[in-house]
């Protein structure tokens, strides 16, 4: 059995079964975390505790006490299956009030106990469920739940396992009448159901009965429905393996005219059992389609949730994942509403993850033909990143994340995208932060290329001015647009290796101001004032000297760096402009 299920040391098993095992482990871990979170909040003002009172260690104490007060004895007056005895003897369709057989306190505590056990079964923590129910004085329940252990060569396990599973299905079907599914609203809002509803749910899991499980309101979430389907799929495979092994063993015994130690056990008597559930042969797509037929809105509508659709696609296989991602990416890229930012963030991160672990598969992803990409040849991951970065750029509180996501782009897209972003950053603190991140995340030297793009774009192009958050006011006598151009050179003044470029851009801006005519052919007074403020108050005093020193150190060593002769000529130009401005002032 271990070899067939991929649990032996060799681990040789089929891909569908590997996927099924992984999917079941994943959903059990999710449901287990949900249980642990509820237990952690048990004593934090919870109005619906998960466990019965800590002091309860006997079965139905309030009911027994009530019978004693009435002068009754427990012998012959109460039975473990009292609620079910009524159902088996009455073929009417009227719902049964379980609390009629138990005191309300005992019924509520039983419901909580069985709900906790059900959640532990969902989490795959069966031993904990058995211990919990035994600790609460109901060891008989624990004994009734362990019949699914396969018969082993040493004689341990249940020799009549298939009969036990058949009886579990029959009992859960009868209990389904008590859950009142057919008589209750389709939308389930109750936090605590009857104890029999939880017991029926446990029996559904033990007997791989998906149909009754998806009709039981205890399965309140899509995740619970998925677990029931996956658990049943694996259980049916176990049954088929045991049945095939048992039949082969019996045939061998008949041929050798010997006897199997446990004659008539396991599946020998149930080869033609029509009540046994049928699986989907590892096709998880077909198996999960059963969720669509559930009468419970929480399960059925959960299949339409885009995030759960993503989970389902990963459970089904590669083609489903590809179809899901491409469809979601097309919707996210075409969306113009910021309300869709949450889903854009989700799908972008999903594709980033796939691109990192499955690069070959990621390269196959593309937008549908009816969704234009403006002739862009970028990958789907790149397109989603560009869209998400565009959104981040509109949120000043998220600017600290822009560089990180830009670092995942190609170099050409980093240059274009981050340059366009920095043009809109105007406060000194934010300039320092975004520049430092560029130096941390981008390839060495790329920050200088980006700053060249930013500063020259801001100086040369007359971008319409509009006050930006964090931007300082213009100096007296200088218009706001010119002040922004002057401060743009600050981008190149934070690190000495950028100062040669700062000298280039300073000379460029000074020439623009000086060559802009006023009333006559001379520079206007406002432009002269802007030049004086730029040289005297905004630029470092030793800008020209340090720029030349940097070029002497880096001459020929740094790609695309300014040559030493050019830097020396720029220094002469800068000094000449300073002398002209000083003469004009005198």
Buried (B, 14 or more C-beta within 10 A) or exposed (E): EEEBBBEEEEEEBEEBBEBBBEBBEBBBEBBBEBBEEBBEEEEEEEEEBBBBEEEBEEBBBBBBEBBEEEEEEEEEEBEEEBBBEBBEEEEEEEBBEBBEBBBEBBBBBBBBBBBBBBBBBBBBBBEBBBBBBBEBBBEEBBEBBEBBEBBEEEEEBBBBBBBBBBBBBBBBBBBBBBBBBEEBEEEBEEEBBBBBBBBBBBBBBBBBBBBBBBBBBBBBBBBBBBBBBBBBBBBBBBBBBBBEBBBEBBEEBEEEEEEBEBEEBBBBEBEEBEEBBEBBEBBBBEBBBBBEEBBBEBBBBBBEEEBBBBBBBBBBBEEBBBEBBBBBBBBBBEBEEEEBBEBBBBBBEBBBEBBEEBEEBBEEBBBEEEBEEEEEEBBBBBBBBBBBBBBBBEEBEEBEBBBEBBBBBEEEBBBBBBBBBBBBBBBBEBBBBBBBBBBEBBEEBBBBBBBBBBBBBBBEEEEEBEEEEEBEEBBEEBEEBBBBBBBBBBBBBBBBBBBBBBBBBBBBBBEBBBEEEEEEEEBBEBBBBBBBBBBEEBBBEEBBBBBBBBBEEBBEEBEEBBEBEBBBEBBEBBEEBBEBBEEEEE
